């Protein structure tokens, strides 16, 4: 409860993906609810808190300007705030660093790790893009709830930007032992 304002706190959910999938068949653009565990599990807190959900909506670059405007208006009406990332940023952030380094490391799959990873800078940059979006959205009294290993830098970045904010982080995969983490 945000006692000062006399109203319940909003939850600002932050995840790699928004809880919707955007598809285009022919001329028709559709926004469908995602069926994954994160989207399903957090749908009720998002709706009940009247908060905002921040995440990547998928590749909107291929949409016409009119379709993109419609999608952005629909997302806004659903309190979904899209993060616009380039195809290169997604490839290097999602496929390169988060799923190429962090996921195997946290699951003790040391033999799956590449010898070098040039994608750290993109991982950091995308986390900073998310941080700026959260800062723009944040209202005093909000609870910021960050989801998963894709955004592990985000809590620290937000703490610097919003020192009084209530920030939670939920890791959806096991955290490794310090010996494994030291490999990173």
N, C-alpha and C positions, 0 to 999 in steps of 0.2 A: 504494500500500500504506500503510495506517495502521500504521506501525511500532510505535507505542506499544501498540496493541491487538493487534498480530500478525495482523490480518485485512485483506482488501482493502477499499478505501474504497467506501462507497456513493456512487452518483450520485443527486443530487437534481435531476431534470429539471424545468424550469419552462417551460411554454408557455401561450399564450393558451387553447388547447383541450386537453382530455385526448385520448388516442389511442383513444377509444371514442365511439360514437354511441348515445344512449339513445332508444328509440322506444316508443310505446305504440299498439297496435292493439286496439281493443275493450278487453278486460280484461287483455290480455297485455302486460307490460313486458319489453323485450329490451335487452340491452347487446351491441352488435356492435363489432368492431374497425373503426376508421376505415381508409380506404384511401389517404389522402393521403401525400405524400412524407415529411413530418415524422414522422407516426405510424409509417410503415413503416420509415424509416431509423433511428429511435431505439428501436424495440422491443427489439432485441437488447441494447444497452447497459443498458436499463432492467431487463431480465430477468436479465442476467448479473451486474449489480452488486448485485442484491437491494435496489435503492434505491427511491425514492419518486418518483412523477410528479405534479406539482401543476399544475392547470389548471381551466378552466371546463368542466363536463360537459354544458352545454346547459341549457335551461330545465327545471328540476325543479319549478317552482312549480305546474304543472298536475297533478302526480302526487298521488294520495291520500297521507295520512300513512303508511299501511302500505306502499304502493309505494315511497315515498321512503326509508323505513327499509330496505327490501330492497335498493334501488339503492345506498344508502350502504354497506351491509354488503358487497355484491358488489364495489364499487369498492375498499373497504378491503382485501378479500382479494386483490385484484390490485395492491395497493400504489399505488393511484391516489387522490390527495387532491383532492376537489372544492373549487373556489372558488365560493361562492354569490354571484351578482350579480343585481341586479334587472334587469328588462327595460329600464328607463331607463338604467341604468349600461351595459349591453351596447350599447344603441343609440348612446349618446353616446361611449362609449369606443371601440367597435369600428367602427361605421359613421361616427361623427362625426369623432373625432380621428385614429385610426390609419389608417383607409382613406380618410378625406376630406381629410386634411392630409398625414400622413407619407408614405403610399404614393405619391401623385402627385408630391409634392416630390422624393422620392428617385429617381423615374423621370423627372425633368425635365419633368413635365407641368404647367408653371407656369400655363397657361391653364385648368386644371381646379381650381385652388385657389380656395376662397371668399374673399371680401374680409375676412370676419371669422370667427372660430371661437370660439364660447362654450364649447367642450368641453375646454379644457386642464385645468380643475379636476377633471373626471371622469377624464381620463387619469391625472393625478397620483394621485387617490384610489384608482383601481383598482390602479395599481402599488404603492401603499402596502398595500392589502389583500393582494396577493400577497406583499409583503415580510413582513408579519406571519405569514402562513401558512408561509413558508419558515423564519422564525425559530423557530416552534413545532416544526417538523419536524427542523431541523438538529441533527446530533450531531457533536461534534468529530471531525475526520478526513474528513467528507463532502466531496465535490466538488459544488458547486452549478453547474449548467450551464443557463443562461438562453437561451431561443430567441426571436429575432426582434424586430422593431421595435415590436411591441405592448408590450414590456416594457423599453424602453431606459432608463427611470429606475431600474429594479430593481437593477442592479449597484451604483450609488452608494448607494441606500438600504440595501442589505445591508451594504455596506462600513462604513457608520456603525453598524449594529446588531451586526455580527459581524466585527470588524476583523481577526481571524486566519483567517477562512474562505477557502477556495480557491474563487474565483468565476470562471467562464468565461461569455463571451457570444458567441453566434453570430448574426450578422445574415444573413438569408436573401435579402436584396435588396441591390443595389449601394448603397454609400455615396456620396452626391453630393459634388461639389466644394464647397469652402468658400464660393464665391460663391452657389451654389444654396442651401446650408444657411443662409446669412445671410438669405435671404428670410423664413425662419421667424421 
